[in-house]
Amino acid sequence: MSPVVRLSGTASKPTPHVGPPAPPGGAQAKLTASGKKKPQRKRIAGAKKIVDKDLPNFSRQLAAMLSAGMPIVASLETLQEQTDNPNFKPVIAKIRANIENGTSFSEALKPFPTVFSELYVNMVRGGETGGQLAETISRVAGFLEGSAKLKRKVKSAMTYPVIVLCIAILIAVGLILFIVPVFAGMFAEFGRDLPAPTQFLVDTSDFMKARGLYILAGIIGFVIIFKKWKATKSGAFTLDTLYLRAPVFGILIQKLAAARFASTFAQLVHSGVPILSALEISAGATGNKAVGKVILDARIAVEKGDPLSSGLIGQSALPPMLVRMLAAGEKTGKIDEMMNNVGDFYNDEVETMLAGLTSMLEPLLMVFLGIIVGGIVICMFLPIFKMGEVVSG
């Protein structure tokens, strides 16, 4: 049986360029300045859900079918029938159709960058070139499963503090807007000056009731401006740099970025991706612009023929142990194995830190909630505690 998947290095049969309107059922082919065809990249509805939930299972099942000797077209047809996600079905169908038309698997994935990342495509291309497609996809599946597991743990650890803080803010605002005015009217009948904390609370309530809409508009405006600033390159870089310098959480973010870089770089190198391309992809996979810039700057050392570790020495954005382990891997010629171990180590470190922070934050947040609510209640009842002084004075 002739193989269904062709090596990415082989030349594909040219097809005529089709101008607008695009042919139905296919991506419109475009010519780049170099004369190469560039497929139109499609936007997929629910792409984030596909990547987080469906793609790891898809990759694992595809690897199992290929390992069992099934042709890739038949494997994709089976997976298309099995998937429950209506947004993922047409994606698999289009990939299968492209392969049937003579496109390599890695090239068939390119029109869907929101589902199949550059990391995924490059690893698949490396597997095609090395004749180890099933093994490579299995490795991709493991990587995606590990990333999804870590993402869920980070999200779970951050959900509880955010919920508690939101509850504290809502309770405080509710007390100030609706409960404090009732007590203020009651205190006004005494005709005496209130204790300073109570008076401050009453003044705050009056201010929020009179300027509430302006305050809300200001908060919404600030959030919109902040999001637009964060979306810019300079804003994202500045914010990520501040994240790294944050107490406690800065170390967690650094280790998380180190784990992502090490694991991604190891997978790409093992798949035969050129080191410069692997560095560029790994820099984007860190999730932190400041760390990514350090990695991209280190390419200069590699382009000069120096070891990668020499370009990362002294960079505070990455843990020193990662650089030392990388240098050891370069000396022994086992960069992928060493970096994979580093990635596993920092993944474990992140999970341990998350567990510790979660257990530590729970009592602290409860104390914070108690101080906010309790402080408001004490301020409201303080004149009642001094009722005799207020009435007789």
TITILUM-813741 format. One record per residue (C-alpha): x, z, y; residue in three letters; residue number from 0. Coordinates in steps of 0.2 Angstrom, whole numbers, padded with zeros to 4 digits, m for minus. Layout:
<torbas>
- c1; c3; c2; residu; num
- X; Z; Y; ala; NUM
...
</torbas>
This chain:
<torbas>
- c1; c3; c2; residu; num
- 0000; 0000; 0000; met; 0
- 0007; m0005; 0017; ser; 1
- 0008; 0009; 0029; pro; 2
- m0006; 0010; 0042; val; 3
- 0004; 0018; 0056; val; 4
- 0018; 0008; 0063; arg; 5
- 0033; 0015; 0071; leu; 6
- 0033; 0017; 0089; ser; 7
- 0049; 0007; 0091; gly; 8
- 0041; m0009; 0084; thr; 9
- 0034; m0022; 0095; ala; 10
- 0015; m0024; 0096; ser; 11
- 0006; m0040; 0097; lys; 12
- 0003; m0045; 0115; pro; 13
- m0015; m0046; 0121; thr; 14
- m0021; m0056; 0136; pro; 15
- m0023; m0046; 0152; his; 16
- m0041; m0043; 0156; val; 17
- m0046; m0040; 0174; gly; 18
- m0062; m0031; 0180; pro; 19
- m0074; m0029; 0174; pro; 20
- m0066; m0020; 0159; ala; 21
- m0071; m0026; 0141; pro; 22
- m0084; m0015; 0134; pro; 23
- m0078; m0002; 0122; gly; 24
- m0060; m0003; 0127; gly; 25
- m0048; 0003; 0140; ala; 26
- m0044; m0010; 0153; gln; 27
- m0026; m0016; 0151; ala; 28
- m0015; m0015; 0167; lys; 29
- 0002; m0023; 0170; leu; 30
- 0015; m0012; 0178; thr; 31
- 0029; m0018; 0189; ala; 32
- 0041; m0019; 0173; ser; 33
- 0028; m0031; 0165; gly; 34
- 0023; m0018; 0152; lys; 35
- 0005; m0014; 0148; lys; 36
- m0002; 0002; 0154; lys; 37
- m0019; 0008; 0146; pro; 38
- m0032; 0015; 0158; gln; 39
- m0033; 0034; 0156; arg; 40
- m0050; 0040; 0153; lys; 41
- m0058; 0056; 0159; arg; 42
- m0066; 0066; 0144; ile; 43
- m0081; 0078; 0147; ala; 44
- m0077; 0095; 0140; gly; 45
- m0059; 0091; 0138; ala; 46
- m0054; 0109; 0140; lys; 47
- m0065; 0115; 0126; lys; 48
- m0059; 0101; 0115; ile; 49
- m0041; 0106; 0118; val; 50
- m0044; 0125; 0115; asp; 51
- m0056; 0124; 0100; lys; 52
- m0056; 0107; 0092; asp; 53
- m0039; 0100; 0094; leu; 54
- m0030; 0113; 0083; pro; 55
- m0042; 0111; 0069; asn; 56
- m0042; 0092; 0071; phe; 57
- m0022; 0092; 0070; ser; 58
- m0022; 0104; 0055; arg; 59
- m0035; 0094; 0045; gln; 60
- m0026; 0077; 0049; leu; 61
- m0009; 0083; 0044; ala; 62
- m0017; 0089; 0027; ala; 63
- m0025; 0072; 0024; met; 64
- m0009; 0063; 0028; leu; 65
- 0001; 0074; 0017; ser; 66
- m0011; 0070; 0003; ala; 67
- m0008; 0052; 0005; gly; 68
- m0024; 0046; 0014; met; 69
- m0022; 0032; 0026; pro; 70
- m0023; 0037; 0044; ile; 71
- m0038; 0026; 0048; val; 72
- m0048; 0034; 0034; ala; 73
- m0042; 0051; 0039; ser; 74
- m0048; 0048; 0057; leu; 75
- m0065; 0041; 0051; glu; 76
- m0067; 0057; 0040; thr; 77
- m0063; 0069; 0055; leu; 78
- m0075; 0059; 0066; gln; 79
- m0089; 0062; 0054; glu; 80
- m0085; 0080; 0052; gln; 81
- m0083; 0085; 0071; thr; 82
- m0097; 0094; 0079; asp; 83
- m0092; 0091; 0097; asn; 84
- m0101; 0076; 0104; pro; 85
- m0088; 0073; 0117; asn; 86
- m0074; 0072; 0104; phe; 87
- m0082; 0060; 0092; lys; 88
- m0080; 0045; 0104; pro; 89
- m0062; 0049; 0107; val; 90
- m0058; 0049; 0088; ile; 91
- m0068; 0033; 0086; ala; 92
- m0058; 0024; 0100; lys; 93
- m0041; 0030; 0093; ile; 94
- m0046; 0024; 0076; arg; 95
- m0051; 0007; 0083; ala; 96
- m0035; 0005; 0093; asn; 97
- m0025; 0009; 0077; ile; 98
- m0035; m0004; 0067; glu; 99
- m0031; m0017; 0081; asn; 100
- m0012; m0014; 0078; gly; 101
- m0008; 0000; 0090; thr; 102
- 0003; 0014; 0084; ser; 103
- m0005; 0032; 0083; phe; 104
- 0005; 0039; 0098; ser; 105
- 0000; 0024; 0109; glu; 106
- m0018; 0026; 0104; ala; 107
- m0017; 0044; 0110; leu; 108
- m0011; 0039; 0127; lys; 109
- m0028; 0034; 0135; pro; 110
- m0034; 0052; 0133; phe; 111
- m0021; 0063; 0142; pro; 112
- m0034; 0077; 0146; thr; 113
- m0035; 0079; 0127; val; 114
- m0018; 0074; 0120; phe; 115
- m0005; 0080; 0132; ser; 116
- 0012; 0072; 0134; glu; 117
- 0019; 0085; 0123; leu; 118
- 0007; 0080; 0109; tyr; 119
- 0010; 0061; 0111; val; 120
- 0029; 0063; 0112; asn; 121
- 0030; 0074; 0096; met; 122
- 0019; 0061; 0087; val; 123
- 0030; 0047; 0092; arg; 124
- 0045; 0057; 0086; gly; 125
- 0036; 0059; 0069; gly; 126
- 0032; 0040; 0068; glu; 127
- 0050; 0036; 0072; thr; 128
- 0057; 0048; 0059; gly; 129
- 0044; 0044; 0046; gly; 130
- 0038; 0062; 0046; gln; 131
- 0021; 0060; 0054; leu; 132
- 0011; 0072; 0043; ala; 133
- 0025; 0086; 0045; glu; 134
- 0026; 0083; 0063; thr; 135
- 0007; 0084; 0066; ile; 136
- 0007; 0100; 0055; ser; 137
- 0020; 0107; 0067; arg; 138
- 0009; 0102; 0082; val; 139
- m0006; 0111; 0074; ala; 140
- 0004; 0127; 0072; gly; 141
- 0010; 0126; 0089; phe; 142
- m0007; 0123; 0096; leu; 143
- m0014; 0137; 0086; glu; 144
- m0001; 0149; 0092; gly; 145
- m0004; 0144; 0110; ser; 146
- m0022; 0146; 0108; ala; 147
- m0020; 0163; 0100; lys; 148
- m0009; 0169; 0114; leu; 149
- m0020; 0162; 0128; lys; 150
- m0035; 0171; 0120; arg; 151
- m0025; 0188; 0120; lys; 152
- m0020; 0185; 0138; val; 153
- m0038; 0181; 0143; lys; 154
- m0045; 0196; 0134; ser; 155
- m0032; 0208; 0141; ala; 156
- m0037; 0202; 0159; met; 157
- m0056; 0202; 0157; thr; 158
- m0058; 0220; 0156; tyr; 159
- m0049; 0225; 0172; pro; 160
- m0058; 0211; 0181; val; 161
- m0075; 0217; 0175; ile; 162
- m0071; 0235; 0180; val; 163
- m0065; 0230; 0197; leu; 164
- m0081; 0219; 0200; cys; 165
- m0092; 0234; 0195; ile; 166
- m0083; 0246; 0206; ala; 167
- m0085; 0234; 0221; ile; 168
- m0103; 0231; 0217; leu; 169
- m0107; 0249; 0216; ile; 170
- m0097; 0253; 0232; ala; 171
- m0106; 0239; 0242; val; 172
- m0123; 0244; 0235; gly; 173
- m0121; 0263; 0239; leu; 174
- m0114; 0258; 0257; ile; 175
- m0128; 0246; 0260; leu; 176
- m0143; 0255; 0253; phe; 177
- m0140; 0273; 0249; ile; 178
- m0129; 0278; 0264; val; 179
- m0142; 0273; 0277; pro; 180
- m0155; 0284; 0269; val; 181
- m0143; 0299; 0271; phe; 182
- m0138; 0294; 0288; ala; 183
- m0157; 0295; 0294; gly; 184
- m0158; 0312; 0286; met; 185
- m0142; 0318; 0295; phe; 186
- m0148; 0311; 0312; ala; 187
- m0162; 0324; 0312; glu; 188
- m0149; 0338; 0312; phe; 189
- m0143; 0333; 0329; gly; 190
- m0125; 0338; 0326; arg; 191
- m0109; 0329; 0323; asp; 192
- m0106; 0324; 0305; leu; 193
- m0089; 0327; 0296; pro; 194
- m0076; 0314; 0299; ala; 195
- m0077; 0306; 0281; pro; 196
- m0096; 0305; 0282; thr; 197
- m0096; 0298; 0300; gln; 198
- m0084; 0285; 0294; phe; 199
- m0095; 0280; 0279; leu; 200
- m0110; 0279; 0291; val; 201
- m0101; 0268; 0303; asp; 202
- m0095; 0257; 0289; thr; 203
- m0113; 0255; 0283; ser; 204
- m0119; 0251; 0300; asp; 205
- m0105; 0238; 0302; phe; 206
- m0108; 0230; 0285; met; 207
- m0127; 0229; 0288; lys; 208
- m0124; 0221; 0306; ala; 209
- m0110; 0209; 0301; arg; 210
- m0113; 0207; 0283; gly; 211
- m0116; 0188; 0284; leu; 212
- m0101; 0186; 0294; tyr; 213
- m0091; 0196; 0281; ile; 214
- m0098; 0186; 0267; leu; 215
- m0094; 0169; 0276; ala; 216
- m0077; 0175; 0280; gly; 217
- m0074; 0179; 0261; ile; 218
- m0080; 0163; 0255; ile; 219
- m0070; 0153; 0268; gly; 220
- m0054; 0163; 0263; phe; 221
- m0057; 0159; 0245; val; 222
- m0060; 0140; 0249; ile; 223
- m0044; 0139; 0260; ile; 224
- m0034; 0149; 0247; phe; 225
- m0039; 0137; 0233; lys; 226
- m0034; 0122; 0243; lys; 227
- m0018; 0130; 0248; trp; 228
- m0015; 0134; 0229; lys; 229
- m0018; 0116; 0224; ala; 230
- m0004; 0110; 0235; thr; 231
- 0014; 0109; 0228; lys; 232
- 0021; 0121; 0240; ser; 233
- 0007; 0133; 0238; gly; 234
- 0007; 0133; 0219; ala; 235
- 0026; 0136; 0220; phe; 236
- 0026; 0150; 0232; thr; 237
- 0012; 0159; 0223; leu; 238
- 0021; 0157; 0206; asp; 239
- 0037; 0164; 0214; thr; 240
- 0027; 0179; 0220; leu; 241
- 0020; 0181; 0203; tyr; 242
- 0037; 0183; 0195; leu; 243
- 0042; 0196; 0208; arg; 244
- 0026; 0206; 0205; ala; 245
- 0029; 0224; 0198; pro; 246
- 0026; 0225; 0179; val; 247
- 0015; 0209; 0178; phe; 248
- 0030; 0199; 0184; gly; 249
- 0040; 0203; 0168; ile; 250
- 0025; 0199; 0158; leu; 251
- 0023; 0182; 0167; ile; 252
- 0042; 0178; 0165; gln; 253
- 0041; 0182; 0146; lys; 254
- 0026; 0171; 0144; leu; 255
- 0034; 0157; 0153; ala; 256
- 0050; 0159; 0142; ala; 257
- 0040; 0159; 0126; ala; 258
- 0031; 0143; 0131; arg; 259
- 0047; 0134; 0136; phe; 260
- 0057; 0140; 0121; ala; 261
- 0043; 0135; 0109; ser; 262
- 0039; 0118; 0117; thr; 263
- 0057; 0113; 0119; phe; 264
- 0061; 0118; 0101; ala; 265
- 0046; 0107; 0094; gln; 266
- 0051; 0092; 0105; leu; 267
- 0070; 0093; 0100; val; 268
- 0065; 0095; 0082; his; 269
- 0054; 0079; 0083; ser; 270
- 0068; 0069; 0090; gly; 271
- 0062; 0068; 0108; val; 272
- 0077; 0065; 0120; pro; 273
- 0083; 0081; 0128; ile; 274
- 0080; 0075; 0146; leu; 275
- 0062; 0070; 0142; ser; 276
- 0060; 0086; 0132; ala; 277
- 0066; 0096; 0147; leu; 278
- 0053; 0088; 0158; glu; 279
- 0039; 0091; 0147; ile; 280
- 0044; 0109; 0143; ser; 281
- 0045; 0112; 0162; ala; 282
- 0027; 0108; 0164; gly; 283
- 0022; 0118; 0149; ala; 284
- 0029; 0135; 0156; thr; 285
- 0013; 0137; 0167; gly; 286
- 0024; 0143; 0181; asn; 287
- 0031; 0131; 0195; lys; 288
- 0045; 0142; 0199; ala; 289
- 0051; 0143; 0181; val; 290
- 0048; 0124; 0179; gly; 291
- 0059; 0120; 0194; lys; 292
- 0073; 0130; 0187; val; 293
- 0072; 0120; 0170; ile; 294
- 0071; 0103; 0179; leu; 295
- 0086; 0108; 0190; asp; 296
- 0096; 0111; 0174; ala; 297
- 0094; 0093; 0169; arg; 298
- 0107; 0089; 0182; ile; 299
- 0120; 0099; 0171; ala; 300
- 0114; 0089; 0155; val; 301
- 0115; 0072; 0164; glu; 302
- 0133; 0077; 0168; lys; 303
- 0137; 0080; 0150; gly; 304
- 0137; 0099; 0152; asp; 305
- 0127; 0110; 0140; pro; 306
- 0110; 0115; 0145; leu; 307
- 0114; 0133; 0145; ser; 308
- 0127; 0131; 0159; ser; 309
- 0113; 0125; 0170; gly; 310
- 0102; 0140; 0167; leu; 311
- 0115; 0154; 0169; ile; 312
- 0112; 0166; 0183; gly; 313
- 0094; 0160; 0185; gln; 314
- 0083; 0175; 0187; ser; 315
- 0067; 0165; 0183; ala; 316
- 0072; 0165; 0164; leu; 317
- 0077; 0180; 0154; pro; 318
- 0096; 0181; 0151; pro; 319
- 0094; 0183; 0132; met; 320
- 0085; 0166; 0132; leu; 321
- 0101; 0158; 0140; val; 322
- 0113; 0167; 0128; arg; 323
- 0103; 0162; 0113; met; 324
- 0102; 0144; 0119; leu; 325
- 0121; 0143; 0121; ala; 326
- 0123; 0150; 0103; ala; 327
- 0111; 0136; 0097; gly; 328
- 0121; 0123; 0106; glu; 329
- 0138; 0129; 0098; lys; 330
- 0130; 0129; 0081; thr; 331
- 0120; 0113; 0083; gly; 332
- 0104; 0122; 0079; lys; 333
- 0095; 0122; 0096; ile; 334
- 0078; 0119; 0089; asp; 335
- 0079; 0133; 0076; glu; 336
- 0087; 0145; 0089; met; 337
- 0074; 0141; 0102; met; 338
- 0060; 0142; 0090; asn; 339
- 0066; 0160; 0086; asn; 340
- 0067; 0164; 0104; val; 341
- 0049; 0158; 0107; gly; 342
- 0043; 0168; 0092; asp; 343
- 0052; 0183; 0099; phe; 344
- 0045; 0182; 0117; tyr; 345
- 0027; 0178; 0110; asn; 346
- 0028; 0195; 0101; asp; 347
- 0035; 0203; 0117; glu; 348
- 0020; 0197; 0127; val; 349
- 0008; 0203; 0114; glu; 350
- 0016; 0220; 0114; thr; 351
- 0016; 0221; 0133; met; 352
- m0002; 0215; 0133; leu; 353
- m0007; 0229; 0121; ala; 354
- 0002; 0242; 0131; gly; 355
- m0004; 0236; 0148; leu; 356
- m0022; 0236; 0141; thr; 357
- m0021; 0254; 0134; ser; 358
- m0013; 0259; 0151; met; 359
- m0025; 0250; 0162; leu; 360
- m0041; 0257; 0154; glu; 361
- m0039; 0275; 0160; pro; 362
- m0032; 0270; 0177; leu; 363
- m0047; 0259; 0180; leu; 364
- m0059; 0272; 0175; met; 365
- m0050; 0284; 0187; val; 366
- m0050; 0271; 0201; phe; 367
- m0069; 0268; 0198; leu; 368
- m0072; 0287; 0198; gly; 369
- m0062; 0289; 0215; ile; 370
- m0072; 0275; 0223; ile; 371
- m0089; 0280; 0218; val; 372
- m0085; 0299; 0218; gly; 373
- m0077; 0297; 0235; gly; 374
- m0093; 0289; 0242; ile; 375
- m0104; 0302; 0234; val; 376
- m0094; 0317; 0241; ile; 377
- m0094; 0309; 0258; cys; 378
- m0113; 0308; 0258; met; 379
- m0116; 0326; 0252; phe; 380
- m0102; 0334; 0262; leu; 381
- m0115; 0338; 0277; pro; 382
- m0126; 0346; 0264; ile; 383
- m0112; 0357; 0257; phe; 384
- m0110; 0362; 0276; lys; 385
- m0129; 0363; 0279; met; 386
- m0128; 0381; 0286; gly; 387
- m0114; 0376; 0299; glu; 388
- m0123; 0360; 0304; val; 389
- m0140; 0368; 0307; val; 390
- m0134; 0385; 0315; ser; 391
- m0121; 0377; 0326; gly; 392
</torbas>
